[in-house]
Amino acid sequence: MNALYDIIGVPFGYLMQFINYLVGNYALSIIIFTIVTKLIFLPENYKTQKNAARMQLLNPKLEKLRKSYSNNPQKLQEEQQKLYIQEGINPMGSCLPAFIQMFLVFGVIDVVYKPITHILRIPKDVRKQAAQIASDLRVKDIGSKGSFKSGDLRSELYIREMLDKHYDAFTGLSHNFAEKVDDFYNKFTFLGANLAKYPSLSPDSWNSETIVLAMIPFMAGLAQLISSVYSQIHQKKVNPNMQNPGCMTAMMYLMPLLSIYFAFKLPAGIGFYWIWSALFSFVITFALNQYFTPERTVAINEKEKEKARLYAEKHPEKKTFMQRMMEQQELANQQAGGTKKKSSGEKASRSEMNKYNRDKIKEARKRMAEKYGDIYDESDNGDND
């Protein structure tokens, strides 16, 4: 998993380094970096939202099919697949964009957690030495559970923590490690608060800095709560019949609380990133929901259906995901039918059963070819007995 973070974090690391070079303040760099990465993800968000909006148009038809074939799951599945093909919709179409976005998020997180790597560009061997020193110091401070490796996602957070407490232990490292890291984090400020420090509800003294730091975890939780509540309200609006299990409602409130808890356990800069990430995600989601009005969704749906129809005419040899699913399902049904005949007590030789099954498969293939405009070769009957 750590290798995944490292690989995907490389391009985002150069982006963050460039932004920090322009603005000279890491806190402001995080805000700009979050905006840029959200814009990078926007096309995938758009595809996901478009597919979801088109699926909502099908809900009345799908509900009608469920009622009509409530006692015949197999027929219901077939009719649903036919409907998806007619509408040119892939019900799994939201999965790939969501997977791509989740994949890229690993890189964003790696950059935010590892400024020593991506901003200061300290060589790997020096970072390993610093991690070992910091790990040994944490073991002395809090016991064996304080041990960590240089490849851990939070390694640079721990290095900073130990450098702040035991600065002299790092002064012997090359590339002016201690001086560069300390200077970098000392400039990591927002509203006068150093975001390299840990938030606390019981600081030694309350001042403007400790107040800002203490507010960050609560703001991170609030930002996530706003986004979650809005999403649930919107879903109920577009799908009034949707049932929300109690566990989903509980999670909606539990996740923000967990964000608050963990934000107090990490440097304030992490909670600071969570705030802006949640807020910009909310803005994008709200904007896309406003864009996909019922009227516009209908127009987009008709355009996509026509686009799928034209593509099918030009490329009859290429089948959509749902067409392949239907073909495989029908072939499986035919094969199951042949097996059922054999098990029903009829006396048939193995050769006769094989021929029966092949004939059924040929028949199914021919029907599917005729249905989707393909050319079926009668000579390819597969009789090799």
NUMARLO-735528 format. One record per residue (C-alpha): residue number from 0; residue in three letters; x, y, z. Coordinates in steps of 0.1 Angstrom, whole numbers, plus 5000, padded with zeros to 4 digits. Layout:
<atoms>
+-----+-----+------+------+------+
!   k !   r !    x !    y !    z !
+-----+-----+------+------+------+
! NUM ! Ala !    X !    Y !    Z !
...
+-----+-----+------+------+------+
</atoms>
This chain:
<atoms>
+-----+-----+------+------+------+
!   k !   r !    x !    y !    z !
+-----+-----+------+------+------+
!   0 ! Met ! 5000 ! 5000 ! 5000 !
!   1 ! Asn ! 5028 ! 5024 ! 5009 !
!   2 ! Ala ! 5044 ! 5017 ! 4974 !
!   3 ! Leu ! 5011 ! 5028 ! 4958 !
!   4 ! Tyr ! 5011 ! 5061 ! 4977 !
!   5 ! Asp ! 5047 ! 5067 ! 4966 !
!   6 ! Ile ! 5042 ! 5060 ! 4929 !
!   7 ! Ile ! 5010 ! 5080 ! 4925 !
!   8 ! Gly ! 5024 ! 5108 ! 4947 !
!   9 ! Val ! 5053 ! 5116 ! 4924 !
!  10 ! Pro ! 5034 ! 5137 ! 4898 !
!  11 ! Phe ! 5013 ! 5154 ! 4925 !
!  12 ! Gly ! 5044 ! 5161 ! 4944 !
!  13 ! Tyr ! 5059 ! 5181 ! 4916 !
!  14 ! Leu ! 5026 ! 5200 ! 4913 !
!  15 ! Met ! 5027 ! 5208 ! 4950 !
!  16 ! Gln ! 5063 ! 5219 ! 4949 !
!  17 ! Phe ! 5056 ! 5242 ! 4920 !
!  18 ! Ile ! 5026 ! 5258 ! 4938 !
!  19 ! Asn ! 5046 ! 5262 ! 4970 !
!  20 ! Tyr ! 5074 ! 5278 ! 4949 !
!  21 ! Leu ! 5049 ! 5304 ! 4936 !
!  22 ! Val ! 5032 ! 5313 ! 4969 !
!  23 ! Gly ! 5059 ! 5306 ! 4995 !
!  24 ! Asn ! 5034 ! 5295 ! 5022 !
!  25 ! Tyr ! 5026 ! 5258 ! 5027 !
!  26 ! Ala ! 4992 ! 5265 ! 5041 !
!  27 ! Leu ! 4981 ! 5285 ! 5011 !
!  28 ! Ser ! 4998 ! 5259 ! 4989 !
!  29 ! Ile ! 4975 ! 5232 ! 5004 !
!  30 ! Ile ! 4944 ! 5253 ! 4995 !
!  31 ! Ile ! 4955 ! 5259 ! 4959 !
!  32 ! Phe ! 4967 ! 5223 ! 4956 !
!  33 ! Thr ! 4933 ! 5211 ! 4967 !
!  34 ! Ile ! 4915 ! 5233 ! 4942 !
!  35 ! Val ! 4937 ! 5221 ! 4914 !
!  36 ! Thr ! 4933 ! 5184 ! 4922 !
!  37 ! Lys ! 4896 ! 5188 ! 4925 !
!  38 ! Leu ! 4895 ! 5203 ! 4890 !
!  39 ! Ile ! 4916 ! 5174 ! 4878 !
!  40 ! Phe ! 4890 ! 5151 ! 4892 !
!  41 ! Leu ! 4861 ! 5171 ! 4878 !
!  42 ! Pro ! 4857 ! 5152 ! 4845 !
!  43 ! Glu ! 4854 ! 5119 ! 4864 !
!  44 ! Asn ! 4830 ! 5135 ! 4888 !
!  45 ! Tyr ! 4810 ! 5147 ! 4858 !
!  46 ! Lys ! 4808 ! 5112 ! 4843 !
!  47 ! Thr ! 4798 ! 5097 ! 4876 !
!  48 ! Gln ! 4771 ! 5123 ! 4882 !
!  49 ! Lys ! 4758 ! 5121 ! 4846 !
!  50 ! Asn ! 4754 ! 5083 ! 4849 !
!  51 ! Ala ! 4737 ! 5086 ! 4882 !
!  52 ! Ala ! 4713 ! 5113 ! 4868 !
!  53 ! Arg ! 4704 ! 5091 ! 4838 !
!  54 ! Met ! 4699 ! 5061 ! 4861 !
!  55 ! Gln ! 4674 ! 5082 ! 4881 !
!  56 ! Leu ! 4653 ! 5086 ! 4849 !
!  57 ! Leu ! 4650 ! 5048 ! 4847 !
!  58 ! Asn ! 4637 ! 5044 ! 4883 !
!  59 ! Pro ! 4600 ! 5044 ! 4874 !
!  60 ! Lys ! 4605 ! 5019 ! 4846 !
!  61 ! Leu ! 4627 ! 4997 ! 4868 !
!  62 ! Glu ! 4601 ! 4998 ! 4896 !
!  63 ! Lys ! 4575 ! 4987 ! 4871 !
!  64 ! Leu ! 4596 ! 4958 ! 4861 !
!  65 ! Arg ! 4602 ! 4948 ! 4897 !
!  66 ! Lys ! 4564 ! 4947 ! 4903 !
!  67 ! Ser ! 4557 ! 4928 ! 4871 !
!  68 ! Tyr ! 4583 ! 4901 ! 4876 !
!  69 ! Ser ! 4585 ! 4900 ! 4914 !
!  70 ! Asn ! 4581 ! 4862 ! 4913 !
!  71 ! Asn ! 4606 ! 4856 ! 4884 !
!  72 ! Pro ! 4641 ! 4869 ! 4893 !
!  73 ! Gln ! 4656 ! 4855 ! 4861 !
!  74 ! Lys ! 4631 ! 4872 ! 4839 !
!  75 ! Leu ! 4634 ! 4904 ! 4859 !
!  76 ! Gln ! 4672 ! 4904 ! 4853 !
!  77 ! Glu ! 4667 ! 4898 ! 4815 !
!  78 ! Glu ! 4642 ! 4927 ! 4812 !
!  79 ! Gln ! 4664 ! 4950 ! 4832 !
!  80 ! Gln ! 4693 ! 4943 ! 4809 !
!  81 ! Lys ! 4671 ! 4949 ! 4779 !
!  82 ! Leu ! 4660 ! 4982 ! 4793 !
!  83 ! Tyr ! 4697 ! 4993 ! 4799 !
!  84 ! Ile ! 4705 ! 4984 ! 4763 !
!  85 ! Gln ! 4675 ! 5003 ! 4749 !
!  86 ! Glu ! 4685 ! 5034 ! 4770 !
!  87 ! Gly ! 4722 ! 5031 ! 4763 !
!  88 ! Ile ! 4731 ! 5030 ! 4800 !
!  89 ! Asn ! 4757 ! 5009 ! 4817 !
!  90 ! Pro ! 4746 ! 5005 ! 4854 !
!  91 ! Met ! 4782 ! 5000 ! 4863 !
!  92 ! Gly ! 4793 ! 5032 ! 4845 !
!  93 ! Ser ! 4799 ! 5050 ! 4877 !
!  94 ! Cys ! 4824 ! 5025 ! 4890 !
!  95 ! Leu ! 4853 ! 5032 ! 4867 !
!  96 ! Pro ! 4853 ! 5070 ! 4872 !
!  97 ! Ala ! 4850 ! 5064 ! 4910 !
!  98 ! Phe ! 4878 ! 5039 ! 4910 !
!  99 ! Ile ! 4901 ! 5063 ! 4890 !
! 100 ! Gln ! 4894 ! 5091 ! 4914 !
! 101 ! Met ! 4900 ! 5069 ! 4944 !
! 102 ! Phe ! 4932 ! 5057 ! 4928 !
! 103 ! Leu ! 4944 ! 5093 ! 4923 !
! 104 ! Val ! 4935 ! 5104 ! 4958 !
! 105 ! Phe ! 4963 ! 5081 ! 4971 !
! 106 ! Gly ! 4987 ! 5105 ! 4954 !
! 107 ! Val ! 4971 ! 5136 ! 4969 !
! 108 ! Ile ! 4972 ! 5122 ! 5004 !
! 109 ! Asp ! 5009 ! 5112 ! 5000 !
! 110 ! Val ! 5018 ! 5147 ! 4990 !
! 111 ! Val ! 5000 ! 5163 ! 5020 !
! 112 ! Tyr ! 5015 ! 5139 ! 5045 !
! 113 ! Lys ! 5051 ! 5140 ! 5031 !
! 114 ! Pro ! 5063 ! 5176 ! 5025 !
! 115 ! Ile ! 5099 ! 5166 ! 5033 !
! 116 ! Thr ! 5098 ! 5143 ! 5003 !
! 117 ! His ! 5078 ! 5163 ! 4978 !
! 118 ! Ile ! 5085 ! 5200 ! 4988 !
! 119 ! Leu ! 5120 ! 5200 ! 5003 !
! 120 ! Arg ! 5132 ! 5171 ! 4981 !
! 121 ! Ile ! 5155 ! 5157 ! 5008 !
! 122 ! Pro ! 5173 ! 5126 ! 4995 !
! 123 ! Lys ! 5158 ! 5092 ! 5004 !
! 124 ! Asp ! 5188 ! 5080 ! 5024 !
! 125 ! Val ! 5188 ! 5111 ! 5046 !
! 126 ! Arg ! 5150 ! 5106 ! 5052 !
! 127 ! Lys ! 5156 ! 5070 ! 5062 !
! 128 ! Gln ! 5183 ! 5081 ! 5087 !
! 129 ! Ala ! 5159 ! 5108 ! 5101 !
! 130 ! Ala ! 5131 ! 5082 ! 5103 !
! 131 ! Gln ! 5153 ! 5058 ! 5123 !
! 132 ! Ile ! 5164 ! 5086 ! 5147 !
! 133 ! Ala ! 5128 ! 5097 ! 5152 !
! 134 ! Ser ! 5116 ! 5061 ! 5156 !
! 135 ! Asp ! 5142 ! 5054 ! 5183 !
! 136 ! Leu ! 5132 ! 5087 ! 5201 !
! 137 ! Arg ! 5095 ! 5078 ! 5200 !
! 138 ! Val ! 5102 ! 5043 ! 5215 !
! 139 ! Lys ! 5120 ! 5060 ! 5244 !
! 140 ! Asp ! 5091 ! 5085 ! 5248 !
! 141 ! Ile ! 5061 ! 5062 ! 5245 !
! 142 ! Gly ! 5074 ! 5026 ! 5243 !
! 143 ! Ser ! 5075 ! 5000 ! 5216 !
! 144 ! Lys ! 5043 ! 5012 ! 5199 !
! 145 ! Gly ! 5061 ! 5044 ! 5189 !
! 146 ! Ser ! 5083 ! 5025 ! 5164 !
! 147 ! Phe ! 5078 ! 5031 ! 5127 !
! 148 ! Lys ! 5095 ! 5027 ! 5094 !
! 149 ! Ser ! 5106 ! 5054 ! 5069 !
! 150 ! Gly ! 5081 ! 5041 ! 5043 !
! 151 ! Asp ! 5051 ! 5046 ! 5066 !
! 152 ! Leu ! 5026 ! 5072 ! 5055 !
! 153 ! Arg ! 5029 ! 5092 ! 5087 !
! 154 ! Ser ! 5066 ! 5089 ! 5090 !
! 155 ! Glu ! 5073 ! 5125 ! 5082 !
! 156 ! Leu ! 5047 ! 5137 ! 5107 !
! 157 ! Tyr ! 5066 ! 5117 ! 5134 !
! 158 ! Ile ! 5099 ! 5130 ! 5122 !
! 159 ! Arg ! 5086 ! 5166 ! 5126 !
! 160 ! Glu ! 5072 ! 5157 ! 5160 !
! 161 ! Met ! 5105 ! 5144 ! 5173 !
! 162 ! Leu ! 5126 ! 5171 ! 5156 !
! 163 ! Asp ! 5105 ! 5197 ! 5175 !
! 164 ! Lys ! 5113 ! 5179 ! 5208 !
! 165 ! His ! 5148 ! 5167 ! 5202 !
! 166 ! Tyr ! 5163 ! 5191 ! 5176 !
! 167 ! Asp ! 5199 ! 5183 ! 5184 !
! 168 ! Ala ! 5194 ! 5147 ! 5176 !
! 169 ! Phe ! 5190 ! 5155 ! 5139 !
! 170 ! Thr ! 5217 ! 5182 ! 5134 !
! 171 ! Gly ! 5243 ! 5156 ! 5123 !
! 172 ! Leu ! 5223 ! 5147 ! 5092 !
! 173 ! Ser ! 5236 ! 5159 ! 5058 !
! 174 ! His ! 5218 ! 5184 ! 5035 !
! 175 ! Asn ! 5212 ! 5206 ! 5065 !
! 176 ! Phe ! 5182 ! 5184 ! 5073 !
! 177 ! Ala ! 5173 ! 5198 ! 5107 !
! 178 ! Glu ! 5176 ! 5234 ! 5096 !
! 179 ! Lys ! 5156 ! 5230 ! 5064 !
! 180 ! Val ! 5128 ! 5210 ! 5080 !
! 181 ! Asp ! 5125 ! 5233 ! 5110 !
! 182 ! Asp ! 5125 ! 5264 ! 5088 !
! 183 ! Phe ! 5099 ! 5250 ! 5065 !
! 184 ! Tyr ! 5075 ! 5240 ! 5093 !
! 185 ! Asn ! 5080 ! 5273 ! 5111 !
! 186 ! Lys ! 5066 ! 5290 ! 5080 !
! 187 ! Phe ! 5036 ! 5266 ! 5079 !
! 188 ! Thr ! 5012 ! 5291 ! 5093 !
! 189 ! Phe ! 4976 ! 5301 ! 5088 !
! 190 ! Leu ! 4959 ! 5331 ! 5106 !
! 191 ! Gly ! 4990 ! 5332 ! 5128 !
! 192 ! Ala ! 4988 ! 5295 ! 5139 !
! 193 ! Asn ! 5016 ! 5271 ! 5131 !
! 194 ! Leu ! 4998 ! 5241 ! 5114 !
! 195 ! Ala ! 5027 ! 5218 ! 5122 !
! 196 ! Lys ! 5016 ! 5219 ! 5158 !
! 197 ! Tyr ! 4990 ! 5196 ! 5173 !
! 198 ! Pro ! 4955 ! 5209 ! 5182 !
! 199 ! Ser ! 4946 ! 5206 ! 5219 !
! 200 ! Leu ! 4916 ! 5214 ! 5241 !
! 201 ! Ser ! 4939 ! 5218 ! 5271 !
! 202 ! Pro ! 4969 ! 5239 ! 5260 !
! 203 ! Asp ! 4993 ! 5254 ! 5284 !
! 204 ! Ser ! 4977 ! 5288 ! 5277 !
! 205 ! Trp ! 4949 ! 5300 ! 5255 !
! 206 ! Asn ! 4959 ! 5325 ! 5228 !
! 207 ! Ser ! 4950 ! 5333 ! 5192 !
! 208 ! Glu ! 4972 ! 5304 ! 5180 !
! 209 ! Thr ! 4958 ! 5277 ! 5203 !
! 210 ! Ile ! 4923 ! 5288 ! 5196 !
! 211 ! Val ! 4928 ! 5285 ! 5158 !
! 212 ! Leu ! 4944 ! 5251 ! 5163 !
! 213 ! Ala ! 4916 ! 5238 ! 5185 !
! 214 ! Met ! 4890 ! 5250 ! 5160 !
! 215 ! Ile ! 4905 ! 5231 ! 5130 !
! 216 ! Pro ! 4893 ! 5196 ! 5140 !
! 217 ! Phe ! 4858 ! 5209 ! 5146 !
! 218 ! Met ! 4858 ! 5227 ! 5113 !
! 219 ! Ala ! 4870 ! 5195 ! 5096 !
! 220 ! Gly ! 4841 ! 5175 ! 5111 !
! 221 ! Leu ! 4816 ! 5202 ! 5103 !
! 222 ! Ala ! 4827 ! 5204 ! 5067 !
! 223 ! Gln ! 4823 ! 5167 ! 5062 !
! 224 ! Leu ! 4789 ! 5168 ! 5080 !
! 225 ! Ile ! 4776 ! 5195 ! 5057 !
! 226 ! Ser ! 4787 ! 5175 ! 5026 !
! 227 ! Ser ! 4771 ! 5143 ! 5040 !
! 228 ! Val ! 4738 ! 5159 ! 5050 !
! 229 ! Tyr ! 4735 ! 5177 ! 5017 !
! 230 ! Ser ! 4741 ! 5145 ! 4997 !
! 231 ! Gln ! 4714 ! 5127 ! 5017 !
! 232 ! Ile ! 4689 ! 5155 ! 5013 !
! 233 ! His ! 4695 ! 5156 ! 4975 !
! 234 ! Gln ! 4691 ! 5118 ! 4972 !
! 235 ! Lys ! 4657 ! 5120 ! 4990 !
! 236 ! Lys ! 4647 ! 5148 ! 4967 !
! 237 ! Val ! 4654 ! 5131 ! 4935 !
! 238 ! Asn ! 4643 ! 5097 ! 4948 !
! 239 ! Pro ! 4615 ! 5101 ! 4973 !
! 240 ! Asn ! 4610 ! 5064 ! 4976 !
! 241 ! Met ! 4645 ! 5057 ! 4987 !
! 242 ! Gln ! 4648 ! 5040 ! 5020 !
! 243 ! Asn ! 4677 ! 5050 ! 5043 !
! 244 ! Pro ! 4688 ! 5022 ! 5066 !
! 245 ! Gly ! 4696 ! 5033 ! 5102 !
! 246 ! Cys ! 4732 ! 5023 ! 5097 !
! 247 ! Met ! 4736 ! 5048 ! 5069 !
! 248 ! Thr ! 4722 ! 5076 ! 5090 !
! 249 ! Ala ! 4745 ! 5066 ! 5119 !
! 250 ! Met ! 4775 ! 5066 ! 5096 !
! 251 ! Met ! 4766 ! 5101 ! 5083 !
! 252 ! Tyr ! 4771 ! 5114 ! 5119 !
! 253 ! Leu ! 4798 ! 5090 ! 5130 !
! 254 ! Met ! 4823 ! 5099 ! 5102 !
! 255 ! Pro ! 4825 ! 5136 ! 5111 !
! 256 ! Leu ! 4830 ! 5127 ! 5147 !
! 257 ! Leu ! 4858 ! 5103 ! 5138 !
! 258 ! Ser ! 4873 ! 5132 ! 5117 !
! 259 ! Ile ! 4873 ! 5154 ! 5147 !
! 260 ! Tyr ! 4889 ! 5127 ! 5169 !
! 261 ! Phe ! 4917 ! 5119 ! 5144 !
! 262 ! Ala ! 4923 ! 5156 ! 5137 !
! 263 ! Phe ! 4932 ! 5161 ! 5173 !
! 264 ! Lys ! 4957 ! 5132 ! 5170 !
! 265 ! Leu ! 4976 ! 5146 ! 5140 !
! 266 ! Pro ! 4993 ! 5179 ! 5132 !
! 267 ! Ala ! 4968 ! 5207 ! 5124 !
! 268 ! Gly ! 4979 ! 5207 ! 5088 !
! 269 ! Ile ! 4962 ! 5174 ! 5082 !
! 270 ! Gly ! 4928 ! 5186 ! 5096 !
! 271 ! Phe ! 4934 ! 5218 ! 5076 !
! 272 ! Tyr ! 4936 ! 5198 ! 5044 !
! 273 ! Trp ! 4904 ! 5178 ! 5053 !
! 274 ! Ile ! 4885 ! 5211 ! 5057 !
! 275 ! Trp ! 4893 ! 5224 ! 5023 !
! 276 ! Ser ! 4889 ! 5190 ! 5006 !
! 277 ! Ala ! 4854 ! 5185 ! 5021 !
! 278 ! Leu ! 4844 ! 5221 ! 5012 !
! 279 ! Phe ! 4855 ! 5219 ! 4976 !
! 280 ! Ser ! 4840 ! 5185 ! 4972 !
! 281 ! Phe ! 4807 ! 5199 ! 4985 !
! 282 ! Val ! 4809 ! 5229 ! 4961 !
! 283 ! Ile ! 4815 ! 5206 ! 4931 !
! 284 ! Thr ! 4787 ! 5182 ! 4941 !
! 285 ! Phe ! 4763 ! 5211 ! 4946 !
! 286 ! Ala ! 4773 ! 5226 ! 4912 !
! 287 ! Leu ! 4768 ! 5193 ! 4894 !
! 288 ! Asn ! 4735 ! 5187 ! 4910 !
! 289 ! Gln ! 4723 ! 5222 ! 4899 !
! 290 ! Tyr ! 4736 ! 5215 ! 4864 !
! 291 ! Phe ! 4718 ! 5182 ! 4860 !
! 292 ! Thr ! 4683 ! 5195 ! 4862 !
! 293 ! Pro ! 4655 ! 5171 ! 4852 !
! 294 ! Glu ! 4651 ! 5189 ! 4818 !
! 295 ! Arg ! 4688 ! 5189 ! 4811 !
! 296 ! Thr ! 4691 ! 5153 ! 4821 !
! 297 ! Val ! 4663 ! 5142 ! 4797 !
! 298 ! Ala ! 4681 ! 5161 ! 4769 !
! 299 ! Ile ! 4714 ! 5145 ! 4778 !
! 300 ! Asn ! 4698 ! 5111 ! 4780 !
! 301 ! Glu ! 4683 ! 5114 ! 4745 !
! 302 ! Lys ! 4716 ! 5126 ! 4731 !
! 303 ! Glu ! 4735 ! 5097 ! 4747 !
! 304 ! Lys ! 4709 ! 5072 ! 4735 !
! 305 ! Glu ! 4713 ! 5085 ! 4699 !
! 306 ! Lys ! 4751 ! 5084 ! 4703 !
! 307 ! Ala ! 4749 ! 5048 ! 4714 !
! 308 ! Arg ! 4726 ! 5039 ! 4685 !
! 309 ! Leu ! 4748 ! 5054 ! 4659 !
! 310 ! Tyr ! 4779 ! 5038 ! 4673 !
! 311 ! Ala ! 4761 ! 5004 ! 4673 !
! 312 ! Glu ! 4752 ! 5009 ! 4636 !
! 313 ! Lys ! 4788 ! 5018 ! 4626 !
! 314 ! His ! 4803 ! 4991 ! 4647 !
! 315 ! Pro ! 4779 ! 4961 ! 4647 !
! 316 ! Glu ! 4807 ! 4938 ! 4656 !
! 317 ! Lys ! 4813 ! 4955 ! 4689 !
! 318 ! Lys ! 4789 ! 4948 ! 4717 !
! 319 ! Thr ! 4783 ! 4969 ! 4747 !
! 320 ! Phe ! 4788 ! 4957 ! 4783 !
! 321 ! Met ! 4751 ! 4950 ! 4787 !
! 322 ! Gln ! 4749 ! 4931 ! 4754 !
! 323 ! Arg ! 4777 ! 4908 ! 4764 !
! 324 ! Met ! 4760 ! 4903 ! 4797 !
! 325 ! Met ! 4728 ! 4893 ! 4780 !
! 326 ! Glu ! 4745 ! 4870 ! 4756 !
! 327 ! Gln ! 4764 ! 4852 ! 4783 !
! 328 ! Gln ! 4732 ! 4849 ! 4804 !
! 329 ! Glu ! 4712 ! 4835 ! 4776 !
! 330 ! Leu ! 4739 ! 4810 ! 4767 !
! 331 ! Ala ! 4741 ! 4800 ! 4804 !
! 332 ! Asn ! 4703 ! 4795 ! 4804 !
! 333 ! Gln ! 4704 ! 4773 ! 4773 !
! 334 ! Gln ! 4732 ! 4752 ! 4788 !
! 335 ! Ala ! 4712 ! 4749 ! 4820 !
! 336 ! Gly ! 4682 ! 4738 ! 4800 !
! 337 ! Gly ! 4702 ! 4711 ! 4783 !
! 338 ! Thr ! 4714 ! 4698 ! 4817 !
! 339 ! Lys ! 4679 ! 4698 ! 4831 !
! 340 ! Lys ! 4667 ! 4676 ! 4802 !
! 341 ! Lys ! 4694 ! 4651 ! 4809 !
! 342 ! Ser ! 4685 ! 4650 ! 4846 !
! 343 ! Ser ! 4648 ! 4646 ! 4840 !
! 344 ! Gly ! 4651 ! 4609 ! 4835 !
! 345 ! Glu ! 4651 ! 4607 ! 4797 !
! 346 ! Lys ! 4674 ! 4582 ! 4783 !
! 347 ! Ala ! 4700 ! 4599 ! 4762 !
! 348 ! Ser ! 4736 ! 4591 ! 4754 !
! 349 ! Arg ! 4764 ! 4614 ! 4763 !
! 350 ! Ser ! 4769 ! 4621 ! 4726 !
! 351 ! Glu ! 4732 ! 4630 ! 4721 !
! 352 ! Met ! 4733 ! 4653 ! 4751 !
! 353 ! Asn ! 4764 ! 4671 ! 4738 !
! 354 ! Lys ! 4747 ! 4675 ! 4704 !
! 355 ! Tyr ! 4716 ! 4688 ! 4721 !
! 356 ! Asn ! 4735 ! 4714 ! 4741 !
! 357 ! Arg ! 4755 ! 4725 ! 4710 !
! 358 ! Asp ! 4723 ! 4729 ! 4690 !
! 359 ! Lys ! 4708 ! 4751 ! 4718 !
! 360 ! Ile ! 4740 ! 4772 ! 4720 !
! 361 ! Lys ! 4739 ! 4777 ! 4682 !
! 362 ! Glu ! 4703 ! 4787 ! 4684 !
! 363 ! Ala ! 4710 ! 4812 ! 4711 !
! 364 ! Arg ! 4740 ! 4827 ! 4692 !
! 365 ! Lys ! 4719 ! 4830 ! 4661 !
! 366 ! Arg ! 4691 ! 4848 ! 4679 !
! 367 ! Met ! 4716 ! 4872 ! 4696 !
! 368 ! Ala ! 4733 ! 4879 ! 4662 !
! 369 ! Glu ! 4700 ! 4887 ! 4646 !
! 370 ! Lys ! 4690 ! 4909 ! 4675 !
! 371 ! Tyr ! 4722 ! 4930 ! 4674 !
! 372 ! Gly ! 4727 ! 4930 ! 4636 !
! 373 ! Asp ! 4757 ! 4907 ! 4636 !
! 374 ! Ile ! 4766 ! 4882 ! 4609 !
! 375 ! Tyr ! 4761 ! 4846 ! 4620 !
! 376 ! Asp ! 4782 ! 4820 ! 4603 !
! 377 ! Glu ! 4761 ! 4788 ! 4600 !
! 378 ! Ser ! 4792 ! 4767 ! 4591 !
! 379 ! Asp ! 4807 ! 4774 ! 4625 !
! 380 ! Asn ! 4787 ! 4748 ! 4644 !
! 381 ! Gly ! 4814 ! 4734 ! 4665 !
! 382 ! Asp ! 4805 ! 4698 ! 4657 !
! 383 ! Asn ! 4838 ! 4681 ! 4663 !
! 384 ! Asp ! 4826 ! 4647 ! 4675 !
+-----+-----+------+------+------+
</atoms>
